[in-house]
Amino acid sequence: MAITITSTPAKDRDGITSNWVACNNPVLFSFTTSGSPLDDFIQLALYEADGTTQIVELKRMPFPTSEVVDVDFQAFLQSELSNDDDSLTVASSNANYKENQYKVFRVGYRTTSTGSYTVDTTEYIALNAVRQALSPYGQNMADYLYSVDYGTSSLDFLGKFFTEFEQMPLFWYSPVNNPIASEVTYFFPSIGVPLTKNMIDNDAGYEIQTQYYDADGTTSNGVTALNVFTDEGFIYINYASVASPAYQFAYLETNMQSRSISNLIIIPDYRMIPTRVCNNPVAIKWKTDLGGWDVWVFEGNSPVTVGVETTDTYANPYTDLQSLTEVNRQYQKRRTPLQSVSADGLSLNYVKALSKVLSSPNVLLCVSDLSVAGASAEDWVTVNVLDGDTQLYDQRLNKYRFEMEFELLEEFTISN
């Protein structure tokens, strides 16, 4: 066959190749012909990981004089993925992967109108939203992957959890002044992590370890494991199973460890700070451009106003025949409540992470009834973020204020 794949979206770091690709960026492949008469055109298709089940077939494309065809599979892969998940209320496990959050695919090509495709053996994994740019201002997908030399049990470099926050608040709420564990509501952070084929093939599994610390830095409550993962894929981790005592401690640290290699840490400690919200909690979560879900709970004043939108008008001609005037009428009016929230005294890192909600493809608002002590924050609805702003709140302390406005559920529409 005279067709070869000469460029792919795979990324390298320190000699390690990552086949995870980001669908919010172009997913570019280049195909080159040696100039054989049979290669006047090329037809391409995407396949499932089995190499036989076809996802999509493209139309035939002629080779230009450069003998190279560049194809972007971004739109086709995005259609296979979803922005939805229940990761804040259902902890991930081997039986509960978010399979619609990633797509394993292979590329096939042929130079004839009919017949079988040559399917490349390389499996790529597409994720819905990840910053992936070879520049100082973006992060490569490979930065969030890890490579282990299982022959020597050494770690070449450490991976990362998918979150925008350097330290994530673990928000909790209770209408009771001095609550016990059963009277606390948690808004679980949802940390994402990809498991690669290389890791799964060489290890008996992985677990998330969490340890609690008192204010003086002494450990408490031992180490708790969160599930064991033994399959390739993208997983979300929450703390539904271990958060019960978290509100009592100053902070907790989470890492990812190997099950088969003693004391081998794959992702280093990530700190979370239990943070109580005391007044009128407004919780949101949003899909970040790292592919995971971040959470924030606003408190205090969150005014709700009413927005009335009029769409489409028409003229009722000569309603008053004496004066020959026209009366304009509206086809439709829509009434939608608008809610404003804000947070003060934030560090620059928190503001940068929070600002990503303004461009997120999916923002959810918690509508659970939190008036009952220990209620579960499990009911979320989609909202539309309209605008946001960041202000330098305290120049001396270098603290910032973040505020935004979003639409709540539409109340009603009037059509004339």
N, C-alpha and C positions, 0 to 999 in steps of 0.2 A: 504494500500500500504506500502510495507516494505522499500521503497526508501525514503531517506530524503536528503535535501540539507544542508550540514554541514558547508560550507564555501563559501563566496561570495566576490566579489571585492568591496563591499560597505565599506566606510570609516567613522570613528567616530571622532568627536571632541567635547569635553565637553558634552558628552552624546547625541549629535545630530548626526543622521546618514545621510550621503550623499549617494544617489544611482547614482550619476554621476560617470562615469568611463572613463578612458583614454585609447584610443585604441593604442597609441604608447607604452603602457605597456601591459603586459599579463593581459587578462581578465579571471581570474581563478575562476572556480566553483568546489567544491568538492561534490561528491554524495556518500552516505554511505548506505549499505544494512544491514539489520538485519540478513541475512544469510538464508532467505527463499529459498526453491528450485526454486521458480519462479524467483528469482533474480540472476540467473547465469550470466546474462548479462544485460546491460542497453542500451537503444537507446535514443538519445537526439535530440532536435530540438529547434531552435529559432523562436519566434513568434513576430508579431507586437503587439502594445499596446492593441489591441482588444482581444488578446488571442486566436484567431481562424485563422488568416491569417499567414501562415507559411513562414518564411524567408529562412531557410535552414534546412535540415534533415541530421544528421550524421549517419554513419554506426554503427551497433551494436558493443558494446565493452564488453568483458568479465570482470567480477570482479576479481581482484587479491586476493591473500590470505589475504591481509590487509583489504579487504571488502570496500575499498575506491577507487573511480575513480576520477582523477583530469583531468579537461578539460579546454583548453584555447580557448575562442571564438574570440580572437583578430582578426585573419585574416578574418573571416566571417563578423565581424562588420565593419572592415576597408573597405571592398568592397562595403558597403552600404553608405559610406561617400565620401565627395569630398573636395578638397583643394581650389576650386574656389569660388570666390564671387565678387560682385560689390559694396562692402561696402564703398569704397571711393567716389563713385559718387551717390549712391542711399541710402538715409537714411532709416533705418529700421522703420517699422510700423507693426501694426497687420496684414496688408495685404501683407507684404513684409518680411517674415521671411526667414532666410537662412536654409531651412529645410534639405538640404543635408549636413549641418555642424554637425548635431547631429542625433542620432537614439534612439528612445524609443523602448525597447524590453523586452520580457519576456522569461523565460526558461521553456521548457516542457520535460518530460521524460516518458518512459514506459519500461516494462520488457517483453513485448510480441512483436512478429514480426509484428503483425497487430493490429488494434484497435486504440482507442483514446489515446491521450497523457494526462497526468496530467500536467496542465500548472500552474506554480507558479503564485501567485497573485501579487508579487512584480514587479513593473515597474522600470527598470534600464534605464539610459540615457547615451549613449556612445558619447563621443566627440573625434574628430579626433586627436588632438595633445595637450596634457597637461602633464606637469611634474606631476607625481604622485608617490612619493616614500616616504616611512616611514623612512626617514633619515634626518639628518641636512642639507644635500646637495640638497634635492629636496623638492618640495612643494606638499602638499596634495590637491587634488581637493576640499576637504571640506574647506580649507582655503579661497577659493574664493566664498563660499556660506555663507549664513546668516540665522539666525533663529530669528523669531519675536514671542514673546508671545502676541498673539492678544487679549487674555483675559484681559491683564493688560496694553496693548499698550506699553510694554517695549521692549527694544532691548537687546537680550542676548549678541550678538557680531556682529560686522560689517563685511560686505563682502568687496570684492575688484573688481575693474575693471581689465579686462584681458589685461595687458600691461607689458612689461619688463622695461619701463622707470619710474623712480621715478617722474620725471617731463618731460612731452613730449613737444618738440618744435612743435608749430603750424606754419609750414613753409608757407610763402607766397612770391609771386614774381610779379613784374611788370616791363616792359621795360620803364615805364614812371618815371621820377625823383620824382615827387610829385603826386602820383596817388590819384584819388578818389575811392570810394568803388567799382564802376563798372569796374575799370581798374586793379583790383587785382585778381591774380590767387592763389587759396588755394590748398594745398596738405593735404587733410583732414585726421587727425588721425582717426583710426577706433577702438574704444574701445568696447570690447566684455563684455557681462554680461549674465549669465544664470538666467532664471526665473524658480523657482521650483514649483511643484504642490501645496506644502503647502502654498506658498505665494499667488498663484492665487486663491486658494480655500477660502482664508481668507481676501482678499483685493479687492477693486474696481479697482485697477490698479496702475501703477507706471509711473513716468515721470522723465526724466533727466533734471535737472535744471543747468543753466549756468549763471554766473554773471561776469561782467567785472570790472577790477580794474585799477586805475591810478597808476603812479609810487610811489606816497606817500601812497598807500594802501586804498584810498577812493574809494567807489563803484561808478560805473557809468552805465548808460544805463539799470538800473533795472535788473530783473531776467527774463530769457527767458526759457520756457519749450520746450523740444525736444520730441515730440510725447507722446503718452500714450499707455502703454503696458498692455494688459489684458489676454494674453495667455501664457501658459507654453512653454518654449523653450529657445534656445540660440539666442541672438540678437546682432547685431553690431550697434554701434551708431557713426554717423559722424556729422559734423557741417555744412553741406551744407546749412541748413536753417537759421543759426544764425551767421555764421562767418563773414558776411559782414562788421561789424565795428571792428572786432577783431584786425586788424593791427594797429589801433589807440591807443591801450591800452598796458599797461605793462604786464599784465597777465590776465588770466581768470581761474575761478575755477568751476568745474563740480561735481555734486553729483547726487545721485538717491534717490528719495523721494516717500513715500506712498501717494496715492491719497485719501485714506479713513481715515487715522489717521493723524491728524494735526501735522505738523512739525516733523514727524518721518522720519529720514534719514536712508536709508538702506545701502548705500555706501557713506562714507564720502568724503569731498572735495578732488578732484584731480586737481592739478595745471598744466596749459599749458602756455607756453611762446610764444607769437607771434614772429616769427623770420624771418626776411627778407633775402632772398638769392639774391645777386646782380649780379653775373657773371656766366654765363653758367650753369644753374641749371640742375642737373642730379638726377631725383627722382626715388627712388625704394621703393617698399613695399614687405613685406615678411611675410609668415605664421610663427608665433612664436610657441615655445613649450608650451605656455600657451593656445593655441587655437585661439588667436586673430590675428590681423594684425598690424604690426608696420610700420612706415614710416620714411624715412630719405631723405633729399635732399642735395646732395653734390654740391659744387660750386668751381669755379676756374679751374685750369688746369685738364683736364681729357683726356689724350692722347689716341688716337685710333691707334692701329697697326693692321697688317694683319697676321693671322695665316694660314699657308698652311699645311694641313695634308695629308700624303700619306698612303693609305691602300692597302694591298695585292699586291705582286709582283709575276711575273712569268718569267721564263727563256724561251727565244726564242732560241732553241738550234742551235748551229753551223750556226749562221748568216753569218759569214765569213768563208768559207770552207778552204781558204788557211791557216789561223791560227787556225782553229777549236775553235774559241771563241764563247761565248754565250753572248747575250744581255738581260739584265733584263728590263722588262717593268712594268709599274704600271697599275693595274686595275682601280684605282680611286684616284682622288685628290679632296680635299675639301678646299675651301677658306672661312675663317670665320673672320670677324673683331673682335678684342679684345679691350675692353675699361678698363682703369684703373682710379679709383677715390680714393680720400683720404680726411680725415678731421683731422685738428690739434686742439690742445688746449682743448681736451675733458676730462671730469672727468672720474674717474674709472667706475662710474655707467653707463655713456653713452657708454663707450667702451664695457662693459659687455653686454649691450643690443644690441649694433650693431654687436657684434661678432656672435650673433645667426643667422645672415643671412647666415653665412658660411655653416651651417648644415640644413638650412630650406628646407622643401620639395617643396616649391613653392616661387620663387622670380620673381617679375614683375618690368619692367622698363617702365616709362612713356615716350611715344613717341608723345604726343600731341604737336602741333605747338604753342609754347609759345611766339612767336614774336609779337602776337597781344595782346594788353592790355586787360586783363579780360578774356582771353581764358580759357576754362574749361579743367582741367587735367583729362580727361576721357578715354584716349586711352592708354592701357597698354599691353605689350607683355612679354612673359616668357623669361627669360635669364638663362644661366647656369653659376653659380659662380665657378670660377676655384680655386682661392686661396685668402688668406687674411693674414694680419699681424697686430699686435699691438705693438707699441713701446712707451717707456717712453719718452715723447717729452720734458718735462721741469721738471727736478727732483726737483728743488726748489719749484715750484708751484704745483707739483704733477699732471701735465697735460700729456695727452697721444695723440698719433697719431694712427689713424686707416686707413688702406688702403686695397683695394681688386681689383681683376681683374675678369671680366666676359666676356663671349661670347655674341656678338650681333647676330642678325639673319644671318644665313648662306647665303653667296652671291651666290655661285653656286657650283656644283659638276661636275667634268669631269670624264667620264668613258671611258676607252679604251677597 
